[in-house]
Amino acid sequence: MQTVRRLYLYAMSGITLGVMLVGLNNLFVVLFHAAGLGRATAASTADDREALSLAFALIVVGAVVWTIHWLLIERSLRPANPAAQEERRSPIRAGYLSVVLAVTLVFGVLAGIQLLEHVSRRLLGVPLSNGFDFLEIDLGAAAASVLVMGAAWAYHVLIRRRDLGAVEMSGAAAWLPRVYLYGAALVGLVLAAMNLGTLVRLVLAWVVGSPLDDDVFDRSFEQRAMADALAGVIGWAIIWAGHWWYATALSHDAGWRGQSEQRSRLRAAYLLVVIGAAAVATVVFVGQAASSALQLLLGARAEFGSETRLEAIVGPLLAVVPWLLAWWAHLGWLRREATASDAESRTASVDRLSSATVALVGLAGSGIGLGVVAGYVVDLLLGGNRTTGDFWQAEFLSFVAVGLVSAILWLWNWSHLQRRHAADPVGEATATTRRAYLLVAVGASLLATLASVAVLLYQLFNTVMGVPSFDDRGSATSSALGALVVAAASAAYHGLLERNDRRIREAVAGEPQAEPVAGEPGVAPGPARRVMVLTTATQADADLVVAALRATLPPGASLEEAAD
């Protein structure tokens, strides 16, 4: 019954809070426009009066209903209520706070970045009006969203901090808000790195003097893009830094919050996801640079678009720098926290996890790249038409570059894991991380193998049934054959390794255990015996004492008379 009540109260609070925030946002938009902030010209027009009417209606309805339900929730948190701590620990309450924090943050940050874009455009001297309405920024609407969403977000942050200070959290009450915390940090970091990569490439294009397209855009579009990228870097970096700082401060807390945060799997997962994302970005950007370099060196027909050759090579290398810095920083934090835990097993586990994460990224990239390259080789052998003309060369070299970069990442990290296995076969064969890596690799490779076989059978049945084909049969099957070769080889290699590890685990599980010897450290001793002399005035008294003692003996104990 209490769960149903909570669901009702928090659901109504969330819905009516949204209604009230929309009304407040509309109200402040009209007020800011009337003050001359934004594109509106006057506050006394019919449109503004209608907007005010709607805003007041939403505010009244939303505020009244939300206040009633929220006060009912607050009543259940009074110290006199014996279920107050249970209310604070409720997963429903934690889920409500997490959703509200996430939604208000998203809308507030997007509006805040619009304000930053306006400021950065002014700083860079970009014309604020260019004839395209969809590119203009409504400062009044952006300022209203920042004010309203920021206030709602700050209020619910205080509510969450009050809960943390009142009671120890565990289970869903602890990890649901943690999903918001590390999710916001992850999104902020990824978008900040993406915007920074875009910014450095735009700056490089500006320096070498290659605008986006002189026939369509003027230089102001390039300036505008730089200003917007700069705003994105600042805005999303603030989101990442604020949430990561708070999470780290929690982990250093001397009380239960610090211990809970340090043991959190979500914190470790966040660090590993960042490392994996940085590895993916490395494959993409370094692969782009290597592809451009190969096209120039081998004289392939290059399609660089509006980029110069310098931009095509140097631009991706500059764009990958933020990701490499994020990789280095998060890997360092992961290792330092494992070392600070004084648990050797955690340090070893972190080493395996980071290497396995990057190895999986490298394996996936090398599988895709080498599969496409193998497809082109098969097409040449079968006399297909995929390699006619000059346009295929750029694609071929692009996948060669991606395959090589990914293979280097995979070999570097997988060889590290294999060295650990050679030094401690039993410990590594029984490690969950290594087993998970091998099973994921085998499963993904088998799925790719089955997909390739399905495509080959489809082409075979088409041929047998005389179904006409627009493509050459050799070209129609070459991609699937190339993918089949690479995927099958990967599945066989990792499958053999998993079988070898399974034999080690079975051998360890089948070893006979040594018989315990009483008196050895860590071994339970044998039965204990003590001889005592009981003296009473009469034999009857002795019989009564012995009977009383036997009645109070614990299970497993006995009282026997020794022979004279």
C-alpha positions as CSV (number, residue, x, y, z in Angstrom):
1,M,0.0,0.0,0.0
2,Q,2.8,2.4,0.9
3,T,4.5,1.7,-2.5
4,V,1.3,2.6,-4.4
5,R,1.0,5.8,-2.4
6,R,4.5,6.8,-3.2
7,L,4.0,6.1,-6.9
8,Y,1.0,8.3,-6.9
9,L,2.5,11.2,-5.0
10,Y,5.8,11.3,-6.9
11,A,4.1,10.8,-10.3
12,M,1.7,13.6,-9.7
13,S,4.5,15.8,-8.3
14,G,6.6,15.2,-11.4
15,I,3.7,15.9,-13.9
16,T,2.5,19.0,-12.1
17,L,6.1,20.3,-11.6
18,G,6.5,20.1,-15.4
19,V,3.3,22.0,-15.9
20,M,4.4,24.7,-13.5
21,L,7.9,25.0,-15.0
22,V,6.4,25.4,-18.5
23,G,4.1,28.2,-17.3
24,L,7.0,30.0,-15.4
25,N,9.2,29.7,-18.5
26,N,6.5,31.2,-20.7
27,L,6.0,34.0,-18.2
28,F,9.7,35.0,-18.1
29,V,9.9,34.8,-21.9
30,V,7.2,37.4,-22.2
31,L,8.8,39.5,-19.5
32,F,12.3,39.4,-21.0
33,H,11.0,40.2,-24.4
34,A,9.1,43.1,-23.0
35,A,12.4,44.3,-21.5
36,G,14.0,44.2,-24.9
37,L,15.9,40.9,-24.5
38,G,15.3,38.8,-27.5
39,R,13.5,39.2,-30.8
40,A,10.1,40.3,-29.5
41,T,9.2,44.0,-30.1
42,A,6.5,44.7,-27.4
43,A,4.8,43.1,-24.5
44,S,1.4,44.6,-25.1
45,T,0.6,42.8,-28.3
46,A,-2.2,40.2,-28.6
47,D,0.3,37.4,-28.8
48,D,2.0,38.5,-25.6
49,R,-1.3,38.8,-23.8
50,E,-2.3,35.3,-24.9
51,A,1.0,33.9,-23.9
52,L,0.6,35.5,-20.4
53,S,-2.9,34.1,-20.1
54,L,-1.6,30.6,-20.8
55,A,1.4,31.1,-18.5
56,F,-0.8,32.2,-15.6
57,A,-3.2,29.2,-16.1
58,L,-0.3,26.7,-16.2
59,I,1.3,28.3,-13.1
60,V,-1.8,28.3,-11.0
61,V,-2.9,24.7,-11.9
62,G,0.6,23.3,-11.7
63,A,1.7,25.2,-8.5
64,V,-1.5,24.3,-6.5
65,V,-1.5,20.6,-7.3
66,W,2.3,20.3,-7.0
67,T,2.4,22.1,-3.6
68,I,-0.4,19.9,-2.2
69,H,1.4,16.6,-3.2
70,W,4.8,17.8,-2.3
71,L,3.7,18.9,1.2
72,L,2.2,15.4,1.7
73,I,5.6,14.0,0.8
74,E,7.4,16.4,3.1
75,R,5.0,15.4,5.9
76,S,6.2,11.8,5.7
77,L,9.8,13.0,6.3
78,R,9.1,14.6,9.7
79,P,11.3,13.3,12.5
80,A,8.2,12.2,14.4
81,N,7.2,9.8,11.6
82,P,8.8,6.4,12.3
83,A,8.8,5.7,8.6
84,A,10.8,8.9,7.7
85,Q,14.0,7.0,7.0
86,E,12.2,4.4,4.9
87,E,10.8,7.3,2.8
88,R,14.2,8.8,2.2
89,R,15.6,5.4,1.2
90,S,12.7,4.7,-1.2
91,P,13.8,3.8,-4.7
92,I,10.7,5.7,-6.0
93,R,11.9,8.9,-4.4
94,A,15.5,8.3,-5.7
95,G,14.1,7.7,-9.2
96,Y,11.9,10.8,-9.1
97,L,14.8,13.0,-8.0
98,S,17.1,11.5,-10.7
99,V,14.6,12.1,-13.5
100,V,13.9,15.7,-12.4
101,L,17.6,16.5,-12.1
102,A,18.3,15.0,-15.6
103,V,15.4,16.7,-17.4
104,T,16.0,20.2,-15.8
105,L,19.7,19.9,-16.5
106,V,19.3,19.1,-20.2
107,F,16.9,22.0,-20.9
108,G,18.9,24.4,-18.7
109,V,22.2,23.5,-20.3
110,L,20.9,23.7,-23.9
111,A,19.6,27.2,-23.1
112,G,22.8,28.2,-21.3
113,I,24.9,27.1,-24.3
114,Q,22.7,29.4,-26.5
115,L,23.6,32.3,-24.3
116,L,27.3,31.3,-24.5
117,E,27.0,31.2,-28.3
118,H,25.7,34.7,-28.3
119,V,28.6,35.9,-26.1
120,S,31.2,34.0,-28.2
121,R,29.8,35.4,-31.4
122,R,30.1,38.9,-30.1
123,L,33.7,38.2,-28.9
124,L,34.7,36.9,-32.3
125,G,32.9,39.7,-34.2
126,V,30.4,37.4,-35.9
127,P,27.3,39.2,-37.4
128,L,24.4,38.4,-35.1
129,S,21.9,38.5,-38.0
130,N,22.5,36.9,-41.4
131,G,19.0,36.4,-42.9
132,F,18.5,32.8,-41.7
133,D,16.0,32.8,-38.8
134,F,16.8,29.3,-37.7
135,L,20.4,30.4,-36.9
136,E,19.3,33.3,-34.7
137,I,19.3,33.0,-30.9
138,D,16.2,34.1,-28.9
139,L,18.0,35.5,-25.8
140,G,14.8,36.0,-23.9
141,A,13.7,32.4,-24.3
142,A,17.2,31.1,-23.5
143,A,17.5,33.3,-20.4
144,A,14.1,32.2,-19.2
145,S,14.9,28.5,-19.5
146,V,18.2,29.0,-17.7
147,L,16.5,30.8,-14.9
148,V,13.5,28.5,-14.4
149,M,15.3,25.1,-15.1
150,G,18.3,26.2,-13.0
151,A,16.2,27.1,-10.0
152,A,14.3,23.8,-10.2
153,W,17.5,21.8,-10.6
154,A,19.2,23.6,-7.7
155,Y,16.2,23.0,-5.4
156,H,16.1,19.3,-6.1
157,V,19.9,19.1,-5.6
158,L,19.4,20.5,-2.1
159,I,16.6,17.9,-1.5
160,R,19.0,15.1,-2.4
161,R,21.8,16.5,-0.3
162,R,19.4,16.8,2.6
163,D,18.5,13.1,2.2
164,L,22.1,12.1,2.1
165,G,22.8,14.0,5.3
166,A,19.9,12.4,7.1
167,V,20.2,8.7,6.4
168,E,22.6,6.2,5.0
169,M,21.6,5.1,1.5
170,S,21.9,1.7,-0.1
171,G,20.5,-0.3,-3.0
172,A,18.5,1.6,-5.6
173,A,18.3,4.7,-3.4
174,A,22.0,5.0,-3.8
175,W,22.6,3.9,-7.4
176,L,19.7,5.6,-9.2
177,P,20.9,9.1,-8.5
178,R,24.4,7.9,-9.2
179,V,23.3,7.0,-12.7
180,Y,22.3,10.6,-13.2
181,L,25.6,11.9,-11.7
182,Y,27.9,9.8,-13.8
183,G,25.6,10.0,-16.8
184,A,25.8,13.8,-16.8
185,A,29.5,13.7,-16.3
186,L,29.9,11.3,-19.3
187,V,27.6,13.3,-21.6
188,G,29.4,16.5,-20.6
189,L,32.8,15.1,-21.3
190,V,31.9,13.5,-24.7
191,L,30.2,16.6,-26.0
192,A,33.0,18.9,-24.7
193,A,35.6,16.7,-26.5
194,M,33.6,16.6,-29.7
195,N,33.2,20.4,-29.7
196,L,36.8,20.9,-28.9
197,G,37.8,18.7,-31.8
198,T,35.5,20.6,-34.1
199,L,36.9,23.9,-32.9
200,V,40.5,23.0,-33.5
201,R,39.7,21.8,-37.0
202,L,37.8,25.0,-37.8
203,V,40.7,27.1,-36.5
204,L,43.1,25.1,-38.7
205,A,40.9,25.7,-41.7
206,W,40.8,29.4,-40.9
207,V,44.6,29.5,-40.6
208,V,45.3,27.8,-43.9
209,G,42.6,29.9,-45.5
210,S,40.0,27.3,-46.7
211,P,36.5,28.4,-45.9
212,L,33.7,25.8,-45.9
213,D,32.6,26.7,-49.5
214,D,33.1,30.1,-51.0
215,D,30.3,29.5,-53.5
216,V,27.6,28.9,-50.9
217,F,28.8,30.4,-47.6
218,D,30.9,33.4,-46.6
219,R,33.5,33.6,-43.9
220,S,30.9,34.6,-41.3
221,F,29.5,31.1,-41.4
222,E,32.9,29.7,-40.5
223,Q,33.3,32.3,-37.7
224,R,29.8,31.4,-36.5
225,A,30.7,27.7,-36.4
226,M,33.9,28.5,-34.4
227,A,31.9,30.6,-31.9
228,D,29.3,27.9,-31.4
229,A,31.9,25.2,-31.0
230,L,33.7,27.4,-28.4
231,A,30.4,27.8,-26.5
232,G,29.8,24.1,-26.6
233,V,33.3,23.4,-25.2
234,I,32.8,25.8,-22.3
235,G,29.2,24.8,-21.5
236,W,29.7,21.0,-21.6
237,A,33.1,21.2,-19.9
238,I,31.4,23.0,-17.0
239,I,28.8,20.2,-16.8
240,W,31.5,17.5,-16.8
241,A,33.8,19.3,-14.3
242,G,30.9,20.1,-11.9
243,H,29.5,16.6,-11.7
244,W,32.9,14.9,-11.7
245,W,34.2,17.2,-8.9
246,Y,31.1,16.4,-6.8
247,A,31.4,12.7,-7.4
248,T,35.1,12.8,-6.4
249,A,34.3,14.9,-3.3
250,L,31.8,12.2,-2.3
251,S,34.4,9.5,-2.7
252,H,36.7,11.4,-0.3
253,D,34.1,11.7,2.4
254,A,35.2,10.2,5.7
255,G,31.8,8.7,6.4
256,W,29.5,6.1,4.8
257,R,29.2,8.2,1.6
258,G,32.9,7.9,0.8
259,Q,32.9,4.2,1.3
260,S,29.8,3.8,-0.8
261,E,31.2,5.9,-3.6
262,Q,34.5,4.1,-3.6
263,R,32.9,0.7,-3.8
264,S,30.5,1.9,-6.5
265,R,30.5,-0.2,-9.7
266,L,28.9,2.8,-11.6
267,R,32.0,4.9,-10.8
268,A,34.3,2.3,-12.2
269,A,31.9,1.8,-15.2
270,Y,32.0,5.5,-15.9
271,L,35.8,5.5,-16.0
272,L,35.9,2.5,-18.3
273,V,33.3,3.9,-20.6
274,V,35.3,7.0,-21.0
275,I,38.4,4.9,-21.8
276,G,36.5,2.9,-24.3
277,A,35.0,6.0,-26.0
278,A,38.5,7.6,-26.2
279,A,39.8,4.4,-27.8
280,V,36.9,4.6,-30.4
281,A,37.7,8.2,-31.1
282,T,41.4,7.3,-31.5
283,V,40.5,4.7,-34.1
284,V,38.2,7.1,-36.0
285,F,40.5,10.2,-36.0
286,V,43.9,8.6,-36.3
287,G,42.3,6.3,-39.0
288,Q,41.2,9.4,-40.9
289,A,44.6,10.9,-40.8
290,A,46.3,7.7,-41.8
291,S,43.9,7.2,-44.6
292,S,44.6,10.7,-46.0
293,A,48.3,10.1,-45.7
294,L,48.1,6.7,-47.5
295,Q,46.0,8.3,-50.3
296,L,48.6,11.0,-50.9
297,L,51.6,8.6,-50.6
298,L,50.1,6.0,-53.0
299,G,48.7,8.5,-55.4
300,A,45.1,7.3,-54.9
301,R,42.3,9.5,-56.1
302,A,41.5,11.4,-52.9
303,E,38.2,13.0,-52.0
304,F,39.0,15.6,-49.4
305,G,36.0,17.8,-50.1
306,S,36.7,21.4,-49.2
307,E,39.7,20.4,-47.0
308,T,43.3,20.9,-48.1
309,R,45.7,18.0,-47.8
310,L,47.2,19.6,-44.7
311,E,43.8,19.8,-43.1
312,A,42.9,16.2,-44.1
313,I,46.0,14.9,-42.2
314,V,46.6,17.3,-39.4
315,G,43.0,18.1,-38.6
316,P,42.0,14.6,-37.3
317,L,45.3,14.4,-35.3
318,L,44.4,17.7,-33.6
319,A,40.8,16.5,-33.0
320,V,42.0,13.3,-31.3
321,V,44.1,15.2,-28.7
322,P,41.1,15.9,-26.3
323,W,40.2,12.3,-26.4
324,L,43.8,11.2,-25.6
325,L,43.9,13.6,-22.7
326,A,40.6,12.2,-21.4
327,W,41.9,8.7,-21.8
328,W,45.1,9.5,-19.9
329,A,43.4,11.3,-17.1
330,H,40.6,8.7,-16.5
331,L,43.0,5.8,-16.7
332,G,45.2,7.5,-14.1
333,W,42.2,8.1,-11.8
334,L,41.1,4.5,-12.2
335,R,44.5,3.1,-11.2
336,R,45.1,5.6,-8.4
337,E,41.8,4.7,-6.8
338,A,42.5,1.0,-7.1
339,T,45.9,1.5,-5.5
340,A,44.5,3.6,-2.7
341,S,42.1,0.8,-1.8
342,D,45.0,-1.3,-0.5
343,A,43.5,-4.3,-2.2
344,E,45.9,-6.1,-4.6
345,S,43.0,-8.0,-6.2
346,R,41.3,-4.7,-7.1
347,T,44.5,-3.3,-8.7
348,A,44.8,-6.5,-10.8
349,S,41.1,-6.3,-11.8
350,V,41.4,-2.6,-12.9
351,D,44.4,-3.5,-15.0
352,R,42.5,-6.3,-16.7
353,L,39.4,-4.2,-17.2
354,S,41.1,-1.3,-18.8
355,S,43.2,-3.5,-21.1
356,A,40.2,-5.7,-22.0
357,T,38.0,-2.6,-22.8
358,V,40.5,-1.2,-25.3
359,A,41.3,-4.6,-26.7
360,L,37.6,-5.1,-27.5
361,V,37.5,-1.7,-29.3
362,G,40.6,-2.7,-31.2
363,L,39.2,-6.1,-32.1
364,A,36.0,-4.6,-33.4
365,G,37.7,-2.0,-35.5
366,S,40.3,-4.3,-36.9
367,G,37.6,-6.9,-37.7
368,I,35.6,-4.3,-39.7
369,G,38.6,-2.8,-41.4
370,L,40.3,-6.2,-42.3
371,G,36.9,-7.7,-43.3
372,V,36.4,-4.9,-45.9
373,V,40.0,-5.2,-47.1
374,A,39.6,-9.0,-47.4
375,G,36.4,-8.4,-49.4
376,Y,38.3,-6.3,-51.9
377,V,41.0,-9.0,-52.2
378,V,38.3,-11.6,-52.8
379,D,36.7,-9.3,-55.4
380,L,40.0,-9.1,-57.3
381,L,40.3,-12.9,-57.2
382,L,36.8,-13.5,-58.4
383,G,37.0,-10.9,-61.1
384,G,34.3,-8.7,-59.7
385,N,33.6,-5.1,-60.6
386,R,34.0,-3.4,-57.2
387,T,37.6,-2.6,-58.1
388,T,37.0,-1.0,-61.5
389,G,37.7,2.7,-61.9
390,D,39.5,4.9,-59.4
391,F,36.9,5.7,-56.7
392,W,37.3,2.4,-54.8
393,Q,40.9,3.2,-53.9
394,A,40.0,5.8,-51.3
395,E,37.5,3.5,-49.5
396,F,40.0,0.7,-49.6
397,L,42.8,2.7,-48.1
398,S,40.4,4.2,-45.5
399,F,39.6,0.7,-44.2
400,V,43.2,-0.3,-44.4
401,A,44.0,2.6,-42.1
402,V,41.2,1.8,-39.7
403,G,42.2,-1.8,-39.6
404,L,45.9,-1.0,-38.9
405,V,45.2,1.5,-36.2
406,S,42.7,-0.9,-34.5
407,A,45.0,-3.8,-34.8
408,I,47.8,-1.9,-33.1
409,L,45.4,-1.0,-30.2
410,W,44.3,-4.7,-30.0
411,L,47.8,-6.2,-30.1
412,W,49.1,-3.7,-27.5
413,N,46.5,-4.5,-25.0
414,W,45.9,-8.1,-25.7
415,S,49.6,-8.9,-25.5
416,H,49.6,-7.3,-22.1
417,L,46.7,-9.6,-21.0
418,Q,48.5,-12.6,-22.5
419,R,51.7,-11.7,-20.5
420,R,49.6,-11.7,-17.3
421,H,48.2,-15.1,-18.3
422,A,51.7,-16.5,-18.9
423,A,52.9,-15.3,-15.5
424,D,49.8,-16.6,-13.6
425,P,47.7,-19.1,-15.7
426,V,45.4,-20.1,-12.9
427,G,44.7,-16.6,-11.7
428,E,44.0,-15.2,-15.2
429,A,42.0,-18.2,-16.4
430,T,39.7,-17.8,-13.4
431,A,39.4,-14.0,-13.7
432,T,35.9,-12.9,-14.7
433,T,37.2,-10.1,-16.8
434,R,39.3,-12.3,-19.1
435,R,36.5,-14.8,-19.4
436,A,34.0,-12.1,-20.3
437,Y,36.3,-10.7,-22.9
438,L,36.8,-14.1,-24.6
439,L,33.1,-14.8,-24.5
440,V,32.1,-11.4,-26.0
441,A,34.8,-11.8,-28.7
442,V,33.6,-15.3,-29.6
443,G,29.9,-14.3,-29.5
444,A,30.4,-11.2,-31.7
445,S,32.6,-13.1,-34.1
446,L,30.1,-16.0,-34.4
447,L,27.3,-13.5,-35.1
448,A,29.4,-11.9,-37.9
449,T,30.1,-15.3,-39.2
450,L,26.5,-16.3,-39.3
451,A,25.5,-13.1,-41.0
452,S,28.1,-13.6,-43.7
453,V,26.9,-17.2,-44.2
454,A,23.3,-16.0,-44.5
455,V,24.3,-13.4,-47.2
456,L,26.3,-16.1,-49.1
457,L,23.4,-18.6,-49.0
458,Y,21.0,-15.8,-50.2
459,Q,23.2,-15.2,-53.2
460,L,23.6,-18.9,-53.8
461,F,19.8,-19.4,-53.8
462,N,19.4,-16.4,-56.1
463,T,21.8,-18.0,-58.6
464,V,20.1,-21.4,-58.4
465,M,16.6,-19.9,-58.9
466,G,17.7,-17.6,-61.7
467,V,16.9,-14.4,-59.9
468,P,18.4,-11.5,-61.9
469,S,21.1,-9.4,-60.1
470,F,22.1,-5.8,-60.8
471,D,25.6,-6.5,-59.5
472,D,28.2,-8.9,-60.6
473,R,27.9,-12.2,-58.6
474,G,31.5,-12.0,-57.6
475,S,31.1,-8.5,-56.2
476,A,27.8,-9.5,-54.6
477,T,29.5,-12.2,-52.6
478,S,33.0,-10.8,-52.1
479,S,32.1,-8.6,-49.1
480,A,30.4,-11.5,-47.3
481,L,33.4,-13.8,-48.1
482,G,35.9,-11.3,-46.7
483,A,33.9,-10.8,-43.6
484,L,33.5,-14.6,-43.2
485,V,37.2,-15.2,-43.3
486,V,38.0,-12.6,-40.7
487,A,35.1,-13.3,-38.4
488,A,35.7,-17.1,-38.5
489,A,39.4,-16.7,-37.8
490,S,38.6,-14.4,-34.8
491,A,36.0,-16.9,-33.4
492,A,38.4,-19.8,-33.8
493,Y,41.3,-18.0,-32.1
494,H,39.3,-16.8,-29.1
495,G,37.4,-20.0,-28.8
496,L,40.6,-22.0,-28.5
497,L,41.8,-19.6,-25.8
498,E,38.5,-20.0,-23.9
499,R,38.7,-23.8,-24.1
500,N,42.3,-23.7,-22.8
501,D,41.2,-21.5,-19.9
502,R,38.3,-23.8,-19.2
503,R,40.6,-26.8,-18.9
504,I,42.7,-24.9,-16.4
505,R,39.6,-24.1,-14.3
506,E,38.4,-27.7,-14.4
507,A,41.9,-28.9,-13.4
508,V,41.9,-26.5,-10.4
509,A,38.4,-27.5,-9.4
510,G,39.3,-31.2,-9.6
511,E,42.4,-31.1,-7.4
512,P,42.0,-33.1,-4.1
513,Q,41.9,-31.1,-1.0
514,A,44.4,-31.8,1.8
515,E,43.0,-33.3,5.0
516,P,42.8,-30.7,7.8
517,V,45.2,-31.2,10.7
518,A,44.1,-30.1,14.1
519,G,46.3,-27.3,15.5
520,E,47.4,-25.8,12.1
521,P,46.6,-22.1,11.6
522,G,43.2,-21.6,10.0
523,V,42.1,-25.2,10.8
524,A,39.4,-25.9,13.4
525,P,40.9,-27.9,16.3
526,G,39.6,-31.3,17.4
527,P,37.3,-31.9,20.4
528,A,38.4,-30.2,23.6
529,R,38.4,-32.0,27.0
530,R,38.8,-30.6,30.5
531,V,39.0,-32.7,33.7
532,M,37.5,-31.1,36.9
533,V,36.8,-32.4,40.4
534,L,33.3,-31.8,41.9
535,T,33.1,-31.9,45.7
536,T,29.7,-31.8,47.6
537,A,28.5,-32.6,51.1
538,T,26.5,-35.7,50.0
539,Q,26.2,-37.9,47.0
540,A,22.7,-36.7,46.5
541,D,23.9,-33.1,46.2
542,A,26.5,-34.2,43.6
543,D,23.8,-36.0,41.6
544,L,21.7,-32.8,41.6
545,V,24.6,-30.6,40.4
546,V,25.5,-33.0,37.6
547,A,21.9,-33.2,36.5
548,A,21.7,-29.4,36.4
549,L,24.9,-29.0,34.5
550,R,23.8,-31.6,31.9
551,A,20.5,-29.7,31.4
552,T,22.3,-26.5,30.4
553,L,24.9,-28.0,28.1
554,P,25.1,-26.4,24.6
555,P,24.6,-28.6,21.5
556,G,27.7,-30.8,20.8
557,A,28.9,-30.8,24.4
558,S,28.7,-33.8,26.8
559,L,29.4,-34.4,30.5
560,E,30.8,-37.9,31.3
561,E,32.0,-39.4,34.5
562,A,35.7,-40.6,34.4
563,A,36.6,-44.0,35.6
564,D,38.4,-44.1,38.9
